[in-house]
């Protein structure tokens, strides 16, 4: 379970979100992952990645959504395997609020794809807009997704628990969703087949003609402030910085009126 290897990073993210590690008397215990039987191929992939004996079983049962839901369960009892997973950050027992990204180096896009495959959604909204979302009870996981997705897409999100059930619902839509899934679901990656198909389908979406692009705040940097003050011309600065003359004019006024601090190298 070397988390710098993409397949193991994905597997660990999926296990953190959808696996259950149980401890019994003595050295006994078990890791189990139960998913829809339609996704059983993923469990066979996990089985091939694991150098210890494990089993996969299927069953039918009644749920809130179906009178006959068929599921597949992967079971692993090895103490060595369970100890390694626990050391990496998969707690025994209830874990939904306590899981967090691993310490040390790990394949970041693959780990997050595992989290999303287990607890996220990828597809189109009722209005036909592409989206990717994650529902999690973990503050650390929610915050990590927000930071990472901002690096990739530029879209800023603030994770906040909803008042109904106390979980985080984080969603990206339109071009931000396209950028994020293209980065996470790259060709040849290990993933749930149905999520990979959904992710691939987002690439074909085009913003309808006339649909306004939502405004995304672009912070000013000290380097831009220095250029702005050196040029002392909103029009020239707008051409140089790729901003509007109006925003440059407003920034100059805020700098000179003391509403924002001057960059350190400019007096």
Secondary structure, 3 states (H helix, E strand, C coil): CCCCCHHHHHHHHHHHHHEEEEECCCCCEEEEEEEEHHHHHHHHHHHHHCCCCEEEEEEEECCCCCCCEEEEEEEECCHHHHHHHHHHCCCECCCCCCCCCCCCCCCHHHHHHHHHHHHEEEEECCCCCEEEEEEECCHHHHHHHHHHHHHHHCCCCCCCECCCCCCEEEEEEHHHHHHHHHHHCCCCCCCCHHHHHHHHHHHHCCCCCCCCCCCCCCCCCHHHHHHHHHHCCHHHHHHHHCCCHHHHHHHHHHHHCCCCCCCCCCC
